[in-house]
Amino acid sequence: MINIPNNSTNQTLKQYLLKYRSIFTKPSFEIFNWLILAIISIEEIRSIKFLYDNFISKYSSKVLNSFYYFLSHSSFSTEKLMRKTVDIVLNLISSSKDEITIFLSIDDTLQAKYGNKFDCYYKLFDHTSRTGSSYLNGHCFVSLVINIPLKHNEGIKYLSLPVGYKLYDKSKSKLKLASELINIAMPLLKSYQVILLCDSWYTKGSVLDTVNSYDNLDLIGAVRKDTAIFDLPPKHNGKRGRPRLRGDKLDIHAFSYEKANKYFISTRRVMTRLFKTPVYITVTAKDTDKFSSTRLFICTINPGEINIFKNHNIEKNKYDNTDFKQVPLSAYSIRWNIEVIFYQHKFFWSFGNYMVRNKKAIERYVNLLAISYTFVSVLPFIDQKFEKYKFRSPQKIKRVLAENISKELIFDSFVSSLESSKIYSKVQKAISSFLRDDKIA
């Protein structure tokens, strides 16, 4: 468990960021500290220059160009930042590794930008658009979120934290970027049961290859509703020839369904062309007459073997995690937290307000936001002063921190200016003289 002494807020942040020290040179680490401090302390970030003019320049002698150089040209690795973030958050878990499950979530988000001078600026398809057009001009970021189980009241609650972002640049597919993000985190998760959660865009190609490459990594994800589903292969009858890999093709309309909340649900062990081994398919439908709003979810692990549901009382959601048929959906619902993080980053953390143009600088800026967000979210678990904010909104914690940091920096600046003044020198001499006379008497 991380244990940070009960010091000032500014000191707590410095001790936390020291865990990233080995990734940077000394000058770069100082700039890294100032940027994280400024991101947390400023309500709205309009640009790097805005951070510098309204916060950093008041307390630091660093020049503005050093911050632009840090983002665009310094040699630190964002992959190492992500790996260190995973290492830090794993230390929050107090439960036995054999009793829990860690969920990873993969998804992408679009960010509109105005002006074509940015690297990786493309016309992108936006399926959520409500502006009358299905396209926007801007950037696409693929993100990885880690969901860790923490004790809460009498049970377990998942805390979702951003590991990092990768900027899509057409040299690699989004599936390849997702695989790279998974490969960054998985070496640190070898001793855990890990399940990847993703929507139907990512349940194919290199992502499935990555899942298959780790013995302790499974997948629960949405798939296209026209995905071919087959019965289990029949037992080999001893006749000559290669045994069948799959049984007869199945029709989801013929499955046995049970009503759960607003949907009819069916879970069955089947074969698909996506995996060589049997998987569990869960089908949900709003009705069993017309099969409207039908969705399919694939689960590569036996739902009854998911550790966290076997060993702990998990905070309830709209699905019953004690019902075998609903367990995949209960687990998949955790994936929604990545959408919440995207929303919070865009509307409360100035995600899209970067004014740097090259790819390296853009990617580093959004990853600094991820580090800031993670610190704010885990602070109540590592500092008793903020314990009452556990599982509270990161924006609420950020405002409290910003107020504390500003007060401390103003006080430190006042003391520093006082120490360098003639008044301080005269007061110090008077006190020394008083103490000397008192000792003689």
C-alpha positions as CSV (number, residue, x, y, z in Angstrom):
1,M,0.0,0.0,0.0
2,I,1.3,3.5,-0.8
3,N,2.0,5.5,2.3
4,I,2.6,9.2,2.0
5,P,3.3,11.2,5.2
6,N,0.7,13.7,6.3
7,N,2.4,16.9,5.0
8,S,1.2,19.8,3.0
9,T,-0.7,19.2,-0.2
10,N,2.1,20.5,-2.3
11,Q,4.6,18.2,-0.5
12,T,2.2,15.3,-1.0
13,L,2.1,15.9,-4.7
14,K,5.9,16.2,-4.9
15,Q,6.3,12.9,-3.2
16,Y,3.8,11.2,-5.5
17,L,5.5,12.6,-8.6
18,L,8.9,11.4,-7.3
19,K,7.8,7.9,-8.4
20,Y,8.2,9.2,-12.0
21,R,11.7,10.7,-11.3
22,S,13.7,8.0,-13.1
23,I,12.0,8.7,-16.4
24,F,13.4,12.2,-16.7
25,T,16.6,14.2,-16.5
26,K,16.7,16.7,-13.6
27,P,15.7,19.8,-15.6
28,S,12.9,17.9,-17.4
29,F,11.6,16.5,-14.1
30,E,11.3,20.1,-12.7
31,I,9.2,21.1,-15.7
32,F,7.1,18.0,-15.4
33,N,6.4,18.9,-11.7
34,W,5.4,22.4,-12.6
35,L,3.1,21.3,-15.5
36,I,1.2,18.8,-13.3
37,L,1.0,21.4,-10.5
38,A,-0.5,23.9,-12.9
39,I,-2.9,21.5,-14.5
40,I,-4.4,20.7,-11.1
41,S,-4.4,24.3,-9.9
42,I,-6.0,26.0,-12.9
43,E,-9.8,25.6,-13.4
44,E,-9.6,25.9,-17.2
45,I,-6.5,25.4,-19.3
46,R,-6.5,27.4,-22.6
47,S,-2.9,26.7,-23.6
48,I,0.6,26.0,-22.3
49,K,1.2,29.8,-22.4
50,F,-2.0,30.3,-20.4
51,L,-0.7,27.9,-17.7
52,Y,2.6,29.7,-17.7
53,D,1.2,33.3,-17.6
54,N,-1.4,32.6,-14.9
55,F,0.3,30.2,-12.6
56,I,3.9,29.0,-13.3
57,S,5.5,32.4,-13.9
58,K,4.2,33.6,-10.5
59,Y,6.2,31.0,-8.6
60,S,9.0,29.8,-10.9
61,S,11.9,31.4,-12.7
62,K,11.6,28.9,-15.6
63,V,11.1,30.5,-19.1
64,L,8.1,29.7,-21.3
65,N,10.2,28.1,-24.1
66,S,11.5,25.4,-21.8
67,F,7.9,24.1,-21.4
68,Y,7.4,23.9,-25.2
69,Y,10.8,22.2,-25.6
70,F,9.9,19.7,-22.9
71,L,6.7,18.7,-24.8
72,S,8.2,18.7,-28.3
73,H,11.9,17.7,-28.0
74,S,12.9,16.2,-24.7
75,S,13.7,12.5,-24.7
76,F,11.4,11.0,-22.1
77,S,9.1,8.1,-23.0
78,T,5.3,8.2,-22.6
79,E,5.3,4.4,-22.5
80,K,7.4,4.5,-19.4
81,L,5.0,7.1,-17.9
82,M,2.1,4.7,-18.5
83,R,3.9,1.8,-17.1
84,K,4.8,3.7,-13.9
85,T,1.2,4.8,-13.5
86,V,0.1,1.1,-13.6
87,D,2.8,0.2,-11.1
88,I,1.6,3.0,-8.7
89,V,-2.1,2.1,-8.8
90,L,-1.5,-1.6,-8.3
91,N,0.0,-0.7,-4.9
92,L,-3.4,0.5,-3.8
93,I,-4.9,-3.0,-3.9
94,S,-4.9,-4.7,-0.5
95,S,-6.8,-7.9,-1.5
96,S,-5.0,-11.1,-2.3
97,K,-4.0,-11.4,-6.0
98,D,-5.8,-14.8,-6.3
99,E,-9.1,-13.4,-5.1
100,I,-9.5,-10.4,-7.5
101,T,-9.8,-9.5,-11.1
102,I,-8.4,-6.5,-12.8
103,F,-10.3,-5.1,-15.8
104,L,-8.7,-3.2,-18.6
105,S,-10.8,-1.1,-20.9
106,I,-9.9,0.0,-24.5
107,D,-11.7,2.6,-26.5
108,D,-11.0,5.6,-28.7
109,T,-12.3,9.2,-28.6
110,L,-12.4,12.0,-31.2
111,Q,-11.4,15.6,-30.6
112,A,-12.4,18.3,-33.0
113,K,-9.7,20.9,-33.8
114,Y,-10.0,24.1,-35.9
115,G,-7.1,24.8,-38.2
116,N,-5.2,22.3,-40.3
117,K,-1.7,23.0,-38.9
118,F,-1.8,20.2,-36.4
119,D,0.0,16.9,-37.0
120,C,-2.3,13.9,-37.5
121,Y,-5.2,16.2,-38.4
122,Y,-7.8,14.2,-40.4
123,K,-11.4,14.1,-41.4
124,L,-12.8,11.4,-39.1
125,F,-16.1,9.5,-39.0
126,D,-18.1,10.3,-35.9
127,H,-21.0,7.9,-35.2
128,T,-22.1,10.0,-32.2
129,S,-22.3,13.3,-34.1
130,R,-25.4,15.4,-33.5
131,T,-24.4,18.3,-35.7
132,G,-26.0,17.1,-39.0
133,S,-22.7,15.6,-40.3
134,S,-21.2,12.2,-39.6
135,Y,-17.6,13.6,-39.9
136,L,-15.4,16.0,-37.9
137,N,-12.0,17.4,-38.5
138,G,-9.5,16.8,-35.7
139,H,-7.7,14.0,-33.8
140,C,-8.4,10.5,-32.7
141,F,-7.0,9.1,-29.5
142,V,-6.9,5.5,-28.4
143,S,-6.9,5.1,-24.6
144,L,-6.3,2.4,-22.0
145,V,-8.1,2.5,-18.6
146,I,-7.3,0.2,-15.7
147,N,-10.1,-0.7,-13.3
148,I,-8.9,-1.8,-9.9
149,P,-10.9,-3.3,-7.0
150,L,-10.8,-1.4,-3.7
151,K,-12.5,-2.0,-0.4
152,H,-15.6,0.1,0.1
153,N,-18.0,-0.2,3.0
154,E,-18.7,-3.9,3.3
155,G,-17.7,-4.9,-0.2
156,I,-15.6,-4.0,-3.3
157,K,-15.9,-1.1,-5.6
158,Y,-13.9,-0.5,-8.8
159,L,-11.9,2.7,-9.3
160,S,-11.2,3.5,-13.0
161,L,-8.0,5.3,-13.9
162,P,-6.6,6.4,-17.2
163,V,-3.3,4.7,-18.0
164,G,-2.6,6.8,-21.1
165,Y,-3.4,7.9,-24.7
166,K,-2.0,7.2,-28.1
167,L,-2.6,9.6,-31.0
168,Y,-3.8,7.9,-34.2
169,D,-1.6,8.9,-37.2
170,K,-2.6,6.4,-40.0
171,S,0.8,4.7,-39.8
172,K,-0.8,2.2,-37.5
173,S,-4.4,1.1,-37.2
174,K,-6.4,1.8,-34.0
175,L,-6.3,-2.0,-33.3
176,K,-2.5,-1.9,-33.4
177,L,-2.4,1.1,-31.1
178,A,-4.8,-0.7,-28.7
179,S,-2.5,-3.8,-28.7
180,E,0.5,-1.6,-27.9
181,L,-1.3,-0.1,-24.9
182,I,-2.2,-3.6,-23.7
183,N,1.4,-4.7,-24.1
184,I,2.5,-1.8,-22.0
185,A,0.4,-2.8,-19.0
186,M,0.4,-6.6,-19.1
187,P,4.0,-7.2,-18.0
188,L,3.0,-5.7,-14.6
189,L,-0.1,-7.8,-14.4
190,K,1.3,-11.3,-14.8
191,S,0.2,-12.5,-11.4
192,Y,-3.4,-11.2,-11.7
193,Q,-6.5,-12.4,-13.4
194,V,-7.0,-9.8,-16.1
195,I,-10.0,-9.3,-18.4
196,L,-10.1,-6.9,-21.3
197,L,-13.4,-5.0,-21.9
198,C,-14.0,-3.5,-25.3
199,D,-16.8,-2.7,-27.8
200,S,-17.3,-4.4,-31.1
201,W,-14.7,-2.3,-33.0
202,Y,-11.9,-3.9,-31.0
203,T,-13.0,-7.6,-30.9
204,K,-11.0,-8.5,-33.9
205,G,-7.5,-8.5,-35.5
206,S,-4.4,-7.7,-33.5
207,V,-6.4,-7.2,-30.3
208,L,-7.5,-10.8,-30.3
209,D,-4.0,-11.9,-31.1
210,T,-2.7,-9.9,-28.1
211,V,-5.4,-11.5,-25.9
212,N,-4.3,-14.9,-27.0
213,S,-0.6,-14.1,-26.3
214,Y,-1.2,-13.8,-22.5
215,D,-2.2,-16.8,-20.4
216,N,-3.8,-14.6,-17.7
217,L,-5.7,-12.3,-20.1
218,D,-9.3,-12.9,-21.2
219,L,-11.8,-10.9,-23.1
220,I,-15.4,-9.7,-22.6
221,G,-16.5,-7.6,-25.5
222,A,-19.3,-6.8,-27.8
223,V,-19.4,-8.4,-31.2
224,R,-21.4,-7.8,-34.3
225,K,-24.8,-9.3,-34.1
226,D,-24.2,-11.1,-37.4
227,T,-21.2,-12.9,-36.0
228,A,-21.3,-16.6,-37.0
229,I,-22.0,-18.9,-34.0
230,F,-21.6,-22.6,-33.9
231,D,-22.4,-25.5,-31.6
232,L,-19.5,-27.3,-29.8
233,P,-17.8,-29.8,-32.1
234,P,-19.2,-33.3,-31.9
235,K,-17.1,-36.1,-30.3
236,H,-14.8,-37.8,-32.8
237,N,-16.4,-41.1,-33.9
238,G,-13.1,-42.8,-34.6
239,K,-13.5,-42.7,-38.4
240,R,-10.8,-41.7,-40.7
241,G,-10.3,-38.0,-41.4
242,R,-9.8,-34.8,-39.4
243,P,-12.4,-34.2,-36.7
244,R,-14.7,-31.2,-37.0
245,L,-13.5,-27.9,-35.5
246,R,-17.1,-26.7,-34.9
247,G,-20.6,-28.1,-34.7
248,D,-23.7,-26.9,-36.6
249,K,-24.4,-23.2,-37.1
250,L,-26.6,-21.8,-34.4
251,D,-29.5,-19.3,-34.6
252,I,-29.7,-16.9,-31.7
253,H,-33.5,-16.8,-32.1
254,A,-33.7,-20.4,-31.0
255,F,-31.8,-19.8,-27.7
256,S,-33.5,-20.1,-24.3
257,Y,-34.1,-16.6,-22.8
258,E,-34.8,-15.3,-19.4
259,K,-36.1,-11.8,-18.5
260,A,-33.7,-9.6,-16.6
261,N,-34.8,-6.0,-16.0
262,K,-35.8,-4.6,-19.4
263,Y,-34.1,-7.3,-21.5
264,F,-34.2,-10.9,-22.3
265,I,-30.9,-12.6,-21.7
266,S,-29.3,-15.9,-22.8
267,T,-25.8,-17.2,-22.2
268,R,-24.4,-20.3,-23.9
269,R,-21.1,-22.0,-24.6
270,V,-20.4,-22.0,-28.3
271,M,-17.7,-21.9,-31.0
272,T,-16.9,-19.0,-33.2
273,R,-14.4,-18.2,-36.0
274,L,-12.8,-15.6,-33.7
275,F,-11.2,-18.2,-31.3
276,K,-10.1,-21.8,-31.8
277,T,-11.4,-22.7,-28.3
278,P,-15.0,-22.6,-27.0
279,V,-16.3,-19.3,-25.7
280,Y,-19.4,-18.0,-23.9
281,I,-21.8,-15.9,-25.9
282,T,-24.4,-13.7,-24.2
283,V,-27.3,-12.4,-26.2
284,T,-29.6,-9.6,-25.1
285,A,-32.8,-8.5,-26.8
286,K,-35.6,-6.1,-25.9
287,D,-38.2,-8.7,-27.0
288,T,-38.2,-12.3,-28.2
289,D,-40.8,-11.7,-31.0
290,K,-39.0,-9.2,-33.3
291,F,-35.7,-9.4,-31.5
292,S,-35.3,-5.6,-31.5
293,S,-32.2,-4.0,-30.0
294,T,-30.3,-7.3,-30.1
295,R,-26.7,-7.3,-28.9
296,L,-24.1,-10.0,-28.6
297,F,-21.2,-10.2,-26.1
298,I,-18.4,-12.7,-26.2
299,C,-16.6,-14.0,-23.0
300,T,-13.5,-16.1,-23.3
301,I,-13.6,-17.1,-19.6
302,N,-16.1,-19.3,-17.8
303,P,-18.3,-16.7,-16.0
304,G,-18.2,-18.8,-12.9
305,E,-14.4,-18.6,-12.8
306,I,-14.2,-14.8,-12.6
307,N,-12.4,-14.4,-9.2
308,I,-13.8,-11.1,-8.1
309,F,-17.4,-12.3,-8.4
310,K,-16.6,-15.6,-6.6
311,N,-14.8,-14.1,-3.6
312,H,-16.2,-10.7,-3.0
313,N,-19.4,-8.7,-2.7
314,I,-19.3,-6.3,-5.6
315,E,-21.3,-3.1,-5.6
316,K,-24.5,-3.9,-7.5
317,N,-25.3,-2.6,-11.0
318,K,-28.3,-3.2,-13.1
319,Y,-27.2,-6.8,-13.7
320,D,-27.0,-9.5,-11.0
321,N,-23.4,-10.7,-10.7
322,T,-24.5,-13.8,-8.7
323,D,-26.5,-15.1,-11.8
324,F,-24.2,-17.1,-14.1
325,K,-26.0,-15.8,-17.2
326,Q,-25.7,-12.2,-16.2
327,V,-22.1,-12.2,-15.0
328,P,-20.6,-11.3,-18.4
329,L,-22.9,-8.3,-18.6
330,S,-22.2,-7.3,-15.0
331,A,-18.4,-7.3,-15.9
332,Y,-18.9,-5.5,-19.2
333,S,-20.8,-2.7,-17.5
334,I,-17.5,-1.6,-15.9
335,R,-16.4,-0.6,-19.4
336,W,-18.7,2.4,-19.3
337,N,-16.3,4.1,-16.9
338,I,-13.9,4.8,-19.8
339,E,-16.7,6.9,-21.5
340,V,-17.1,8.8,-18.2
341,I,-13.4,9.6,-18.1
342,F,-13.5,10.8,-21.7
343,Y,-16.5,13.1,-20.8
344,Q,-14.7,14.4,-17.7
345,H,-11.5,15.1,-19.5
346,K,-13.2,17.0,-22.3
347,F,-15.6,19.1,-20.2
348,F,-13.7,19.6,-17.0
349,W,-10.0,19.0,-17.7
350,S,-9.6,21.0,-21.0
351,F,-8.6,17.9,-22.9
352,G,-9.1,19.6,-26.3
353,N,-7.5,22.9,-25.5
354,Y,-4.0,22.0,-26.6
355,M,-2.3,24.6,-28.8
356,V,0.8,22.6,-29.6
357,R,1.1,21.3,-33.1
358,N,3.4,18.3,-33.4
359,K,2.3,14.7,-32.6
360,K,4.8,14.2,-29.8
361,A,3.7,17.3,-28.0
362,I,0.0,16.6,-28.4
363,E,0.4,13.0,-27.1
364,R,2.5,14.1,-24.2
365,Y,0.1,16.9,-23.2
366,V,-2.9,14.5,-23.0
367,N,-0.9,12.0,-21.1
368,L,0.0,14.6,-18.5
369,L,-3.7,15.2,-18.1
370,A,-4.1,11.5,-17.5
371,I,-1.4,11.5,-14.8
372,S,-3.0,14.5,-13.1
373,Y,-6.4,12.9,-13.2
374,T,-5.0,9.7,-11.7
375,F,-3.3,11.5,-8.9
376,V,-6.5,13.4,-7.9
377,S,-8.4,10.1,-8.0
378,V,-6.0,8.1,-5.8
379,L,-5.1,10.9,-3.4
380,P,-8.0,10.0,-0.9
381,F,-6.5,6.5,-0.7
382,I,-3.0,7.6,0.1
383,D,-3.5,10.7,2.3
384,Q,-5.8,10.6,5.3
385,K,-6.5,14.3,5.1
386,F,-8.6,13.6,2.0
387,E,-10.1,10.2,3.0
388,K,-13.7,11.6,2.9
389,Y,-13.3,12.1,-0.9
390,K,-12.9,8.4,-1.7
391,F,-14.8,7.6,-4.9
392,R,-16.0,11.2,-5.2
393,S,-15.9,13.2,-8.4
394,P,-12.3,14.0,-9.5
395,Q,-13.4,17.5,-10.3
396,K,-14.5,18.1,-6.7
397,I,-11.1,16.8,-5.4
398,K,-9.3,18.9,-8.0
399,R,-11.0,22.1,-6.7
400,V,-10.1,21.4,-3.1
401,L,-6.5,20.7,-4.1
402,A,-6.3,23.8,-6.2
403,E,-7.3,26.0,-3.3
404,N,-4.9,24.3,-0.9
405,I,-2.0,24.5,-3.4
406,S,-2.6,28.2,-4.1
407,K,-2.7,29.1,-0.4
408,E,0.5,27.1,0.3
409,L,2.4,28.6,-2.7
410,I,1.3,32.2,-1.8
411,F,2.4,31.6,1.8
412,D,5.8,30.1,0.7
413,S,6.4,33.1,-1.6
414,F,5.6,35.5,1.2
415,V,8.0,33.8,3.6
416,S,10.7,33.6,0.9
417,S,10.4,37.4,0.2
418,L,10.4,38.1,3.9
419,E,13.6,36.1,4.4
420,S,15.3,38.1,1.7
421,S,14.2,41.5,3.1
422,K,16.0,43.9,5.5
423,I,13.0,43.7,7.9
424,Y,13.6,40.0,8.4
425,S,17.3,40.6,9.0
426,K,16.5,43.2,11.7
427,V,13.9,41.0,13.3
428,Q,16.2,38.1,13.4
429,K,19.0,40.2,15.1
430,A,16.5,41.6,17.6
431,I,15.4,38.0,18.5
432,S,19.0,36.8,18.8
433,S,19.9,39.8,21.0
434,F,16.8,39.2,23.2
435,L,17.7,35.5,23.7
436,R,21.3,36.3,24.5
437,D,20.3,38.9,27.1
438,D,17.8,36.6,28.6
439,K,20.4,33.9,28.9
440,I,22.9,36.2,30.7
441,A,20.2,37.4,33.1
